[in-house]
Amino acid sequence: MSKLIGVVVGLALGFALAFGSFGQMLIVALFAAIGYAVSKFFAGEVNLAPYVQGRRSSQ
């Protein structure tokens, strides 16, 4: 599955670079990374609890 995702992202970035500028390719790469992170979060493969919770005092 990860190979398929890599191929699709590579194709999207290739098309963005071929038909646009380097800046547009970076925008596509940014949104691809955001989409990947969101999909991992909803699949339950990422635990954000340590980052979201505040510090706990020992008192």
Buried (B, 14 or more C-beta within 10 A) or exposed (E): EEEEEEEEBEEBBEEBBEEEEEEEBEEBBEEBEEEEEEEEEEEEEEEEEEEEEEEEEEE
